[in-house]
Amino acid sequence: MSKTRNNHYVPQWYQEGFCEPGRSSLAYVDMTPDRKVLPDGRVITQNGVWNDTPTSRAFFHKDLYSTFFGTSVNDEIERYLFGDIDGRGSKAVRAFLAPTFANGTSTSKRFSSTSISKKSARPRGWTG
């Protein structure tokens, strides 16, 4: 199994929620655009501050969650901890945003009035 070295601090499934309809890349402002050193020593900032990038190349840092022992790289934090959190978080958010649960129950259905305003939930003797 290959090691996971590019660790996303914003999960890719979450980034995809910000893509424009019909697109699979994000538009963002590059706050550190490439700089070019001219022959006379002057440094200029390149044009094209707006970039499009796929979610695989956005919001990640190499070895953010990797641990090292000598030359050995360990990615268990990414695979077992954050991988599990991302997997369950993705399912939870999608279930919350879906108009119906898997069993057909509507997620927009309000609590029934009987569960909210039961007379048995009022203190004894309260008539209001």
PEQUIVEN-V269454 format. One record per pair of residues at least 6 apart in sequence whose C-alpha atoms are under 8 Angstrom apart, sorted by the first residue. I is the first residue (numbers start at 1). GAP is how many residues later the second one is. Records with the same first field share a line. If there is no record, write none. Layout:
BEGIN
I: GAP / GAP
END
This chain:
BEGIN
3: 70 / 71 / 72
4: 71 / 74 / 75
5: 57 / 58 / 59 / 61 / 70
6: 54 / 55 / 56 / 57 / 58
7: 53 / 54 / 55 / 56 / 57 / 58 / 71
8: 50 / 51 / 52 / 53
9: 50 / 51 / 52
10: 49 / 50
11: 75
12: 43 / 44
13: 77
14: 76
15: 11 / 40
16: 8 / 9 / 39
18: 8
19: 6 / 7
20: 6
24: 30 / 31
25: 27 / 28 / 29 / 30
26: 25 / 26 / 27 / 28 / 29
27: 23 / 24 / 25 / 26
28: 22 / 23 / 24
29: 20 / 21 / 22
30: 19 / 20 / 21
31: 18
33: 12 / 13 / 14 / 15 / 16
34: 11 / 12
35: 8 / 9 / 10 / 11
36: 7 / 8 / 9 / 10
37: 6 / 7
38: 6
65: 10 / 12 / 13
66: 7 / 8 / 9 / 10 / 11 / 12
67: 6 / 7 / 8
68: 6
95: 6
96: 11
98: 9
99: 7 / 8 / 9
100: 6 / 7 / 8
101: 6
END
